[in-house]
């Protein structure tokens, strides 16, 4: 199994285990390298200890030297919110493909019919995308999409107000304005562990304002959506994210994807893409 030399990938933090699953040692893959997680809060690679952090209900590690600490989710510090970790799901696809699918609103009416979208409400309205240089993140704002079932307890259809955030190449977030709360937003993050270039696992974690639904209802709602996405992502070809010009034809709805790919190119990240890896060591 080839070890990557992609420093842009090596120098990132990755969630590799839930903090509730650290009683025994478990071998897993990260960027094509075998690592051992646990027991306790330890991670090793070839017997050597790796740096670790505990955040957002997960144990994080890195195979390189990150430029900074793990990004912040402000909502995680709000004690009134419901914290809902949704469990790990393995997918035969590049983790970058998973991020891009998460950013795509156009698939809502077809993949998540009668939940996140429905016909004839298929239009993706104009929204704004930007690379925020001060924090080195990709954001998509002013997103609106008609959703027939906003939450587990709100089945009536209405336009959802959405904001997307990509704080790291293998992490993506959604902020969704909660109806009737003067602009308060739910925060949903997707932590992706790139195991190999075409294999990853991911866990959604949610920080919600919903105090009425049971934990099981919240978990089931998110897992249904995520497993529907899994079918689509695993059937995309190629499995890796195409980065060559004109390899895929973008539309107006693909603004966030275009910004995301441009950002990855600026970073020099090639792991999980169709671009050949270059050794810059």
DAWO-V657694 format. One record per backbone hydrogen bond with DSSP energy under -0.5 kcal/mol. NH is the residue of the N-H (numbers start at 0). CO is the residue of the C=O. E is the energy in kcal/mol with one decimal. If there is no record, write none. Layout:
nh & co & e
NH & CO & E
NH & CO & E
This chain:
nh & co & e
3 & 30 & -0.9
6 & 4 & -1.1
8 & 5 & -0.8
9 & 5 & -2.5
10 & 6 & -2.4
11 & 8 & -1.3
13 & 60 & -2.6
15 & 58 & -2.9
16 & 58 & -0.9
18 & 56 & -2.3
20 & 17 & -2.1
21 & 18 & -0.6
25 & 36 & -2.0
27 & 34 & -2.7
29 & 32 & -2.5
30 & 193 & -3.5
31 & 194 & -3.0
32 & 29 & -1.8
34 & 27 & -2.8
35 & 43 & -2.6
36 & 25 & -3.1
37 & 41 & -3.7
38 & 21 & -0.5
39 & 21 & -2.5
43 & 35 & -2.2
44 & 47 & -2.5
47 & 44 & -1.9
49 & 42 & -3.1
52 & 59 & -1.7
54 & 52 & -0.5
54 & 57 & -2.3
57 & 54 & -1.7
58 & 16 & -2.9
59 & 52 & -3.2
59 & 57 & -0.5
60 & 13 & -2.3
61 & 50 & -0.7
62 & 9 & -0.8
63 & 9 & -1.1
66 & 10 & -0.5
73 & 71 & -0.5
75 & 72 & -1.5
76 & 73 & -1.6
77 & 74 & -1.5
78 & 76 & -0.8
80 & 77 & -1.7
81 & 207 & -3.0
82 & 80 & -0.5
83 & 81 & -0.6
83 & 205 & -2.8
85 & 203 & -2.7
88 & 201 & -2.4
90 & 199 & -3.4
92 & 90 & -1.7
93 & 238 & -1.9
96 & 93 & -0.6
97 & 93 & -1.4
98 & 94 & -1.8
99 & 95 & -2.3
100 & 96 & -2.3
101 & 97 & -1.9
102 & 98 & -1.6
103 & 99 & -0.7
103 & 100 & -0.8
104 & 102 & -0.7
107 & 104 & -1.7
109 & 106 & -0.8
110 & 106 & -3.0
111 & 106 & -0.7
111 & 107 & -1.5
113 & 116 & -2.4
114 & 111 & -2.0
114 & 116 & -0.7
115 & 111 & -1.7
116 & 111 & -1.4
117 & 120 & -0.6
120 & 117 & -1.2
121 & 119 & -1.8
124 & 122 & -0.8
124 & 143 & -0.7
127 & 140 & -2.5
129 & 138 & -2.3
131 & 129 & -0.7
131 & 136 & -2.9
132 & 130 & -1.1
134 & 131 & -1.0
135 & 131 & -1.7
136 & 131 & -1.3
137 & 165 & -1.9
138 & 129 & -2.8
139 & 163 & -2.4
140 & 127 & -2.8
142 & 161 & -1.7
144 & 159 & -1.5
146 & 157 & -2.9
148 & 114 & -1.7
149 & 153 & -1.1
149 & 155 & -0.6
150 & 153 & -0.9
153 & 150 & -1.0
157 & 146 & -2.0
159 & 144 & -3.1
159 & 157 & -0.5
161 & 142 & -2.8
161 & 159 & -0.6
162 & 174 & -2.2
163 & 139 & -2.7
164 & 172 & -2.1
165 & 137 & -3.1
166 & 164 & -0.5
167 & 170 & -0.8
170 & 167 & -1.9
171 & 189 & -1.5
172 & 164 & -3.1
173 & 187 & -2.9
174 & 162 & -3.2
175 & 173 & -0.5
175 & 185 & -2.0
176 & 160 & -2.5
177 & 183 & -3.5
180 & 177 & -0.9
183 & 180 & -0.7
185 & 175 & -3.0
186 & 206 & -2.3
187 & 173 & -2.8
188 & 204 & -3.0
189 & 171 & -2.6
190 & 188 & -0.5
190 & 202 & -2.4
191 & 169 & -1.5
191 & 189 & -0.5
192 & 200 & -3.3
193 & 191 & -0.7
194 & 192 & -0.9
194 & 198 & -1.3
195 & 198 & -2.4
198 & 195 & -1.3
199 & 90 & -2.5
200 & 192 & -1.6
201 & 88 & -2.3
202 & 190 & -2.2
203 & 86 & -0.5
204 & 188 & -2.7
205 & 83 & -1.8
206 & 186 & -3.1
207 & 81 & -2.5
207 & 205 & -0.5
217 & 213 & -2.2
218 & 214 & -2.5
219 & 215 & -2.7
220 & 216 & -2.2
221 & 217 & -1.8
222 & 218 & -2.5
223 & 219 & -2.3
224 & 220 & -1.4
225 & 221 & -2.5
226 & 222 & -2.6
227 & 223 & -1.6
228 & 224 & -1.9
229 & 225 & -2.0
230 & 226 & -1.3
231 & 227 & -1.1
232 & 228 & -2.8
233 & 229 & -2.4
234 & 230 & -0.7
234 & 231 & -0.8
235 & 232 & -1.3
240 & 271 & -2.5
241 & 239 & -0.6
246 & 243 & -1.8
249 & 247 & -0.7
253 & 250 & -1.9
254 & 251 & -0.9
257 & 253 & -2.5
258 & 254 & -2.1
259 & 255 & -2.3
260 & 256 & -2.6
261 & 257 & -2.2
262 & 258 & -2.3
263 & 259 & -2.2
264 & 260 & -2.3
265 & 261 & -2.1
266 & 262 & -1.7
267 & 263 & -0.9
267 & 264 & -0.7
268 & 263 & -2.0
272 & 269 & -2.2
273 & 240 & -1.8
279 & 4 & -0.6
279 & 277 & -0.8
